[in-house]
Amino acid sequence: MDKETRELFNALVGEMDKLAERINKRFENIDMRFEKMDAKIELIYENLSHEINACKLDKDTLVLLVQKVNEIDERVNVLEEKQKRRERFHLL
């Protein structure tokens, strides 16, 4: 290899090294962005899990409240019926 060819070859290798460094930096930046996105996604997932659990608890609470209202309604109906019977009995 003559001197000019060697210099040209070395210059090309140097440019390829610079290009490889820039590409590696870009990949590192992309990796960092993905890591940040993963952390945000994990946080969002945790928040959504808490919200879902809270909704389930709210639903269970509402079911219990509806059951209690129905029980009280039945008791009121029984008491009203007893009251009506007493009133009818007293009228006789």
N, CA, C and O atoms as a GROMACS GRO file, in nm:
protein
  368
    1MET      N    1   0.084  -0.117   0.000
    1MET     CA    2   0.000   0.000   0.000
    1MET      C    3   0.090   0.125   0.000
    1MET      O    4   0.183   0.136   0.080
    2ASP      N    5   0.060   0.215  -0.088
    2ASP     CA    6   0.142   0.336  -0.091
    2ASP      C    7   0.093   0.435   0.015
    2ASP      O    8  -0.010   0.413   0.079
    3LYS      N    9   0.167   0.541   0.033
    3LYS     CA   10   0.141   0.637   0.140
    3LYS      C   11   0.005   0.704   0.125
    3LYS      O   12  -0.068   0.716   0.224
    4GLU      N   13  -0.032   0.747   0.006
    4GLU     CA   14  -0.160   0.814  -0.016
    4GLU      C   15  -0.278   0.721   0.014
    4GLU      O   16  -0.376   0.762   0.076
    5THR      N   17  -0.267   0.598  -0.028
    5THR     CA   18  -0.373   0.500  -0.004
    5THR      C   19  -0.388   0.475   0.145
    5THR      O   20  -0.499   0.467   0.198
    6ARG      N   21  -0.273   0.462   0.212
    6ARG     CA   22  -0.275   0.439   0.357
    6ARG      C   23  -0.339   0.558   0.429
    6ARG      O   24  -0.420   0.538   0.520
    7GLU      N   25  -0.304   0.682   0.390
    7GLU     CA   26  -0.362   0.800   0.452
    7GLU      C   27  -0.513   0.807   0.427
    7GLU      O   28  -0.591   0.840   0.516
    8LEU      N   29  -0.551   0.776   0.304
    8LEU     CA   30  -0.693   0.775   0.270
    8LEU      C   31  -0.766   0.668   0.352
    8LEU      O   32  -0.874   0.692   0.404
    9PHE      N   33  -0.706   0.552   0.361
    9PHE     CA   34  -0.764   0.442   0.439
    9PHE      C   35  -0.777   0.483   0.586
    9PHE      O   36  -0.882   0.461   0.647
   10ASN      N   37  -0.672   0.542   0.643
   10ASN     CA   38  -0.677   0.587   0.782
   10ASN      C   39  -0.783   0.696   0.802
   10ASN      O   40  -0.851   0.698   0.905
   11ALA      N   41  -0.797   0.785   0.705
   11ALA     CA   42  -0.898   0.890   0.715
   11ALA      C   43  -1.038   0.827   0.713
   11ALA      O   44  -1.126   0.867   0.790
   12LEU      N   45  -1.059   0.730   0.624
   12LEU     CA   46  -1.188   0.661   0.618
   12LEU      C   47  -1.218   0.587   0.748
   12LEU      O   48  -1.330   0.592   0.798
   13VAL      N   49  -1.119   0.521   0.803
   13VAL     CA   50  -1.137   0.449   0.930
   13VAL      C   51  -1.167   0.549   1.041
   13VAL      O   52  -1.252   0.523   1.126
   14GLY      N   53  -1.100   0.662   1.042
   14GLY     CA   54  -1.126   0.766   1.142
   14GLY      C   55  -1.269   0.818   1.132
   14GLY      O   56  -1.336   0.836   1.233
   15GLU      N   57  -1.315   0.844   1.010
   15GLU     CA   58  -1.453   0.891   0.990
   15GLU      C   59  -1.553   0.784   1.031
   15GLU      O   60  -1.658   0.815   1.088
   16MET      N   61  -1.522   0.659   1.003
   16MET     CA   62  -1.612   0.551   1.043
   16MET      C   63  -1.618   0.541   1.196
   16MET      O   64  -1.724   0.514   1.252
   17ASP      N   65  -1.506   0.564   1.263
   17ASP     CA   66  -1.505   0.563   1.410
   17ASP      C   67  -1.591   0.678   1.465
   17ASP      O   68  -1.668   0.658   1.559
   18LYS      N   69  -1.577   0.797   1.406
   18LYS     CA   70  -1.659   0.911   1.449
   18LYS      C   71  -1.808   0.882   1.429
   18LYS      O   72  -1.890   0.910   1.516
   19LEU      N   73  -1.840   0.825   1.313
   19LEU     CA   74  -1.978   0.791   1.283
   19LEU      C   75  -2.030   0.687   1.382
   19LEU      O   76  -2.144   0.697   1.430
   20ALA      N   77  -1.948   0.588   1.413
   20ALA     CA   78  -1.988   0.485   1.509
   20ALA      C   79  -2.011   0.546   1.647
   20ALA      O   80  -2.104   0.507   1.717
   21GLU      N   81  -1.927   0.643   1.687
   21GLU     CA   82  -1.946   0.710   1.816
   21GLU      C   83  -2.077   0.788   1.819
   21GLU      O   84  -2.151   0.782   1.917
   22ARG      N   85  -2.107   0.860   1.711
   22ARG     CA   86  -2.233   0.935   1.706
   22ARG      C   87  -2.354   0.841   1.710
   22ARG      O   88  -2.452   0.869   1.778
   23ILE      N   89  -2.344   0.732   1.638
   23ILE     CA   90  -2.454   0.634   1.639
   23ILE      C   91  -2.470   0.575   1.777
   23ILE      O   92  -2.583   0.558   1.825
   24ASN      N   93  -2.359   0.542   1.843
   24ASN     CA   94  -2.366   0.487   1.978
   24ASN      C   95  -2.427   0.586   2.077
   24ASN      O   96  -2.506   0.547   2.163
   25LYS      N   97  -2.393   0.715   2.063
   25LYS     CA   98  -2.452   0.817   2.150
   25LYS      C   99  -2.603   0.826   2.127
   25LYS      O  100  -2.680   0.838   2.222
   26ARG      N  101  -2.644   0.818   2.001
   26ARG     CA  102  -2.787   0.822   1.971
   26ARG      C  103  -2.859   0.703   2.033
   26ARG      O  104  -2.967   0.717   2.091
   27PHE      N  105  -2.799   0.585   2.021
   27PHE     CA  106  -2.860   0.466   2.082
   27PHE      C  107  -2.866   0.480   2.234
   27PHE      O  108  -2.964   0.438   2.296
   28GLU      N  109  -2.763   0.537   2.294
   28GLU     CA  110  -2.765   0.559   2.439
   28GLU      C  111  -2.879   0.654   2.476
   28GLU      O  112  -2.950   0.631   2.574
   29ASN      N  113  -2.894   0.761   2.398
   29ASN     CA  114  -3.004   0.856   2.424
   29ASN      C  115  -3.140   0.787   2.409
   29ASN      O  116  -3.231   0.809   2.489
   30ILE      N  117  -3.153   0.705   2.306
   30ILE     CA  118  -3.279   0.633   2.286
   30ILE      C  119  -3.304   0.538   2.402
   30ILE      O  120  -3.416   0.527   2.452
   31ASP      N  121  -3.200   0.468   2.446
   31ASP     CA  122  -3.214   0.377   2.561
   31ASP      C  123  -3.258   0.454   2.685
   31ASP      O  124  -3.344   0.406   2.760
   32MET      N  125  -3.200   0.572   2.708
   32MET     CA  126  -3.238   0.652   2.824
   32MET      C  127  -3.384   0.695   2.814
   32MET      O  128  -3.457   0.694   2.913
   33ARG      N  129  -3.427   0.734   2.694
   33ARG     CA  130  -3.567   0.774   2.675
   33ARG      C  131  -3.661   0.658   2.701
   33ARG      O  132  -3.766   0.675   2.762
   34PHE      N  133  -3.624   0.539   2.654
   34PHE     CA  134  -3.707   0.421   2.681
   34PHE      C  135  -3.713   0.390   2.830
   34PHE      O  136  -3.819   0.352   2.881
   35GLU      N  137  -3.602   0.406   2.899
   35GLU     CA  138  -3.601   0.381   3.044
   35GLU      C  139  -3.694   0.480   3.115
   35GLU      O  140  -3.767   0.441   3.206
   36LYS      N  141  -3.690   0.607   3.074
   36LYS     CA  142  -3.780   0.706   3.132
   36LYS      C  143  -3.926   0.672   3.104
   36LYS      O  144  -4.011   0.682   3.191
   37MET      N  145  -3.953   0.630   2.979
   37MET     CA  146  -4.089   0.593   2.943
   37MET      C  147  -4.134   0.471   3.023
   37MET      O  148  -4.249   0.465   3.067
   38ASP      N  149  -4.045   0.374   3.043
   38ASP     CA  150  -4.080   0.257   3.122
   38ASP      C  151  -4.116   0.296   3.265
   38ASP      O  152  -4.212   0.244   3.322
   39ALA      N  153  -4.040   0.389   3.321
   39ALA     CA  154  -4.068   0.434   3.458
   39ALA      C  155  -4.204   0.504   3.463
   39ALA      O  156  -4.281   0.483   3.556
   40LYS      N  157  -4.233   0.588   3.363
   40LYS     CA  158  -4.362   0.657   3.360
   40LYS      C  159  -4.476   0.557   3.343
   40LYS      O  160  -4.580   0.569   3.408
   41ILE      N  161  -4.457   0.460   3.256
   41ILE     CA  162  -4.561   0.358   3.234
   41ILE      C  163  -4.585   0.279   3.362
   41ILE      O  164  -4.699   0.249   3.396
   42GLU      N  165  -4.479   0.246   3.432
   42GLU     CA  166  -4.493   0.172   3.558
   42GLU      C  167  -4.572   0.254   3.660
   42GLU      O  168  -4.658   0.200   3.730
   43LEU      N  169  -4.542   0.382   3.668
   43LEU     CA  170  -4.613   0.471   3.760
   43LEU      C  171  -4.761   0.481   3.722
   43LEU      O  172  -4.849   0.474   3.808
   44ILE      N  173  -4.788   0.497   3.594
   44ILE     CA  174  -4.927   0.503   3.547
   44ILE      C  175  -4.999   0.372   3.579
   44ILE      O  176  -5.113   0.374   3.624
   45TYR      N  177  -4.933   0.260   3.556
   45TYR     CA  178  -4.992   0.129   3.585
   45TYR      C  179  -5.027   0.117   3.733
   45TYR      O  180  -5.135   0.070   3.769
   46GLU      N  181  -4.935   0.159   3.819
   46GLU     CA  182  -4.961   0.152   3.964
   46GLU      C  183  -5.080   0.241   4.001
   46GLU      O  184  -5.166   0.200   4.079
   47ASN      N  185  -5.084   0.362   3.947
   47ASN     CA  186  -5.195   0.452   3.976
   47ASN      C  187  -5.328   0.394   3.928
   47ASN      O  188  -5.428   0.401   3.998
   48LEU      N  189  -5.327   0.337   3.808
   48LEU     CA  190  -5.450   0.277   3.755
   48LEU      C  191  -5.493   0.158   3.840
   48LEU      O  192  -5.612   0.137   3.863
   49SER      N  193  -5.397   0.080   3.887
   49SER     CA  194  -5.430  -0.034   3.973
   49SER      C  195  -5.497   0.014   4.101
   49SER      O  196  -5.595  -0.046   4.147
   50HIS      N  197  -5.445   0.122   4.159
   50HIS     CA  198  -5.506   0.177   4.280
   50HIS      C  199  -5.647   0.228   4.251
   50HIS      O  200  -5.739   0.208   4.331
   51GLU      N  201  -5.664   0.295   4.139
   51GLU     CA  202  -5.796   0.347   4.102
   51GLU      C  203  -5.895   0.233   4.079
   51GLU      O  204  -6.011   0.241   4.120
   52ILE      N  205  -5.849   0.128   4.014
   52ILE     CA  206  -5.937   0.012   3.989
   52ILE      C  207  -5.978  -0.051   4.121
   52ILE      O  208  -6.095  -0.083   4.141
   53ASN      N  209  -5.882  -0.068   4.212
   53ASN     CA  210  -5.915  -0.126   4.342
   53ASN      C  211  -6.012  -0.037   4.419
   53ASN      O  212  -6.103  -0.086   4.486
   54ALA      N  213  -5.993   0.095   4.410
   54ALA     CA  214  -6.084   0.187   4.478
   54ALA      C  215  -6.225   0.176   4.418
   54ALA      O  216  -6.324   0.180   4.491
   55CYS      N  217  -6.233   0.164   4.286
   55CYS     CA  218  -6.364   0.149   4.221
   55CYS      C  219  -6.431   0.019   4.264
   55CYS      O  220  -6.552   0.016   4.287
   56LYS      N  221  -6.354  -0.087   4.275
   56LYS     CA  222  -6.410  -0.215   4.319
   56LYS      C  223  -6.464  -0.202   4.462
   56LYS      O  224  -6.571  -0.254   4.493
   57LEU      N  225  -6.388  -0.133   4.547
   57LEU     CA  226  -6.434  -0.114   4.685
   57LEU      C  227  -6.561  -0.028   4.687
   57LEU      O  228  -6.654  -0.056   4.762
   58ASP      N  229  -6.564   0.075   4.604
   58ASP     CA  230  -6.683   0.159   4.595
   58ASP      C  231  -6.803   0.078   4.549
   58ASP      O  232  -6.913   0.092   4.602
   59LYS      N  233  -6.781  -0.007   4.450
   59LYS     CA  234  -6.890  -0.091   4.399
   59LYS      C  235  -6.940  -0.185   4.508
   59LYS      O  236  -7.061  -0.199   4.527
   60ASP      N  237  -6.848  -0.248   4.580
   60ASP     CA  238  -6.888  -0.338   4.689
   60ASP      C  239  -6.965  -0.262   4.797
   60ASP      O  240  -7.063  -0.312   4.851
   61THR      N  241  -6.919  -0.141   4.826
   61THR     CA  242  -6.987  -0.059   4.926
   61THR      C  243  -7.128  -0.024   4.880
   61THR      O  244  -7.223  -0.030   4.958
   62LEU      N  245  -7.142   0.011   4.754
   62LEU     CA  246  -7.274   0.044   4.700
   62LEU      C  247  -7.366  -0.077   4.705
   62LEU      O  248  -7.485  -0.064   4.735
   63VAL      N  249  -7.313  -0.194   4.675
   63VAL     CA  250  -7.395  -0.316   4.681
   63VAL      C  251  -7.444  -0.337   4.823
   63VAL      O  252  -7.561  -0.370   4.844
   64LEU      N  253  -7.356  -0.320   4.919
   64LEU     CA  254  -7.396  -0.336   5.060
   64LEU      C  255  -7.501  -0.232   5.099
   64LEU      O  256  -7.597  -0.263   5.169
   65LEU      N  257  -7.482  -0.109   5.055
   65LEU     CA  258  -7.579  -0.004   5.086
   65LEU      C  259  -7.716  -0.033   5.026
   65LEU      O  260  -7.818  -0.013   5.091
   66VAL      N  261  -7.718  -0.081   4.903
   66VAL     CA  262  -7.844  -0.116   4.839
   66VAL      C  263  -7.911  -0.230   4.915
   66VAL      O  264  -8.033  -0.230   4.933
   67GLN      N  265  -7.832  -0.327   4.958
   67GLN     CA  266  -7.889  -0.438   5.036
   67GLN      C  267  -7.950  -0.386   5.166
   67GLN      O  268  -8.059  -0.427   5.205
   68LYS      N  269  -7.880  -0.297   5.233
   68LYS     CA  270  -7.931  -0.240   5.358
   68LYS      C  271  -8.058  -0.160   5.334
   68LYS      O  272  -8.154  -0.170   5.411
   69VAL      N  273  -8.060  -0.081   5.228
   69VAL     CA  274  -8.180  -0.004   5.194
   69VAL      C  275  -8.297  -0.099   5.169
   69VAL      O  276  -8.409  -0.073   5.215
   70ASN      N  277  -8.273  -0.206   5.097
   70ASN     CA  278  -8.379  -0.304   5.071
   70ASN      C  279  -8.428  -0.369   5.200
   70ASN      O  280  -8.548  -0.388   5.219
   71GLU      N  281  -8.334  -0.401   5.289
   71GLU     CA  282  -8.373  -0.460   5.418
   71GLU      C  283  -8.458  -0.362   5.499
   71GLU      O  284  -8.561  -0.399   5.556
   72ILE      N  285  -8.414  -0.236   5.501
   72ILE     CA  286  -8.490  -0.134   5.576
   72ILE      C  287  -8.626  -0.113   5.512
   72ILE      O  288  -8.726  -0.098   5.582
   73ASP      N  289  -8.630  -0.113   5.381
   73ASP     CA  290  -8.758  -0.098   5.311
   73ASP      C  291  -8.853  -0.212   5.347
   73ASP      O  292  -8.972  -0.190   5.369
   74GLU      N  293  -8.801  -0.333   5.353
   74GLU     CA  294  -8.884  -0.448   5.391
   74GLU      C  295  -8.934  -0.433   5.535
   74GLU      O  296  -9.050  -0.461   5.565
   75ARG      N  297  -8.846  -0.389   5.622
   75ARG     CA  298  -8.886  -0.369   5.762
   75ARG      C  299  -8.994  -0.262   5.774
   75ARG      O  300  -9.089  -0.276   5.851
   76VAL      N  301  -8.977  -0.154   5.698
   76VAL     CA  302  -9.076  -0.047   5.700
   76VAL      C  303  -9.210  -0.100   5.649
   76VAL      O  304  -9.314  -0.070   5.707
   77ASN      N  305  -9.207  -0.177   5.543
   77ASN     CA  306  -9.331  -0.235   5.489
   77ASN      C  307  -9.401  -0.323   5.593
   77ASN      O  308  -9.523  -0.318   5.608
   78VAL      N  309  -9.322  -0.404   5.664
   78VAL     CA  310  -9.380  -0.490   5.767
   78VAL      C  311  -9.440  -0.406   5.879
   78VAL      O  312  -9.551  -0.433   5.926
   79LEU      N  313  -9.368  -0.302   5.920
   79LEU     CA  314  -9.418  -0.215   6.026
   79LEU      C  315  -9.543  -0.140   5.981
   79LEU      O  316  -9.637  -0.123   6.059
   80GLU      N  317  -9.546  -0.094   5.857
   80GLU     CA  318  -9.664  -0.024   5.806
   80GLU      C  319  -9.784  -0.119   5.802
   80GLU      O  320  -9.896  -0.080   5.835
   81GLU      N  321  -9.759  -0.242   5.762
   81GLU     CA  322  -9.867  -0.341   5.758
   81GLU      C  323  -9.920  -0.368   5.900
   81GLU      O  324 -10.041  -0.379   5.920
   82LYS      N  325  -9.829  -0.378   5.995
   82LYS     CA  326  -9.872  -0.399   6.135
   82LYS      C  327  -9.954  -0.279   6.183
   82LYS      O  328 -10.056  -0.296   6.249
   83GLN      N  329  -9.908  -0.160   6.148
   83GLN     CA  330  -9.980  -0.039   6.188
   83GLN      C  331 -10.120  -0.038   6.128
   83GLN      O  332 -10.217  -0.004   6.196
   84LYS      N  333 -10.131  -0.074   6.001
   84LYS     CA  334 -10.262  -0.078   5.936
   84LYS      C  335 -10.354  -0.178   6.004
   84LYS      O  336 -10.472  -0.151   6.025
   85ARG      N  337 -10.300  -0.294   6.040
   85ARG     CA  338 -10.380  -0.395   6.110
   85ARG      C  339 -10.430  -0.341   6.244
   85ARG      O  340 -10.546  -0.360   6.280
   86ARG      N  341 -10.341  -0.274   6.316
   86ARG     CA  342 -10.380  -0.219   6.446
   86ARG      C  343 -10.490  -0.114   6.430
   86ARG      O  344 -10.587  -0.110   6.506
   87GLU      N  345 -10.471  -0.030   6.329
   87GLU     CA  346 -10.573   0.073   6.305
   87GLU      C  347 -10.707   0.009   6.269
   87GLU      O  348 -10.811   0.054   6.316
   88ARG      N  349 -10.705  -0.094   6.187
   88ARG     CA  350 -10.829  -0.163   6.150
   88ARG      C  351 -10.891  -0.230   6.272
   88ARG      O  352 -11.013  -0.229   6.290
   89PHE      N  353 -10.808  -0.289   6.354
   89PHE     CA  354 -10.856  -0.356   6.474
   89PHE      C  355 -10.922  -0.258   6.570
   89PHE      O  356 -11.026  -0.286   6.628
   90HIS      N  357 -10.859  -0.143   6.584
   90HIS     CA  358 -10.914  -0.041   6.674
   90HIS      C  359 -11.044   0.020   6.618
   90HIS      O  360 -11.129   0.065   6.695
   91LEU      N  361 -11.058   0.021   6.488
   91LEU     CA  362 -11.178   0.076   6.428
   91LEU      C  363 -11.297  -0.019   6.446
   91LEU      O  364 -11.413   0.025   6.444
   92LEU      N  365 -11.270  -0.145   6.462
   92LEU     CA  366 -11.377  -0.240   6.477
   92LEU      C  367 -11.431  -0.235   6.615
   92LEU      O  368 -11.524  -0.309   6.648
   0.00000   0.00000   0.00000
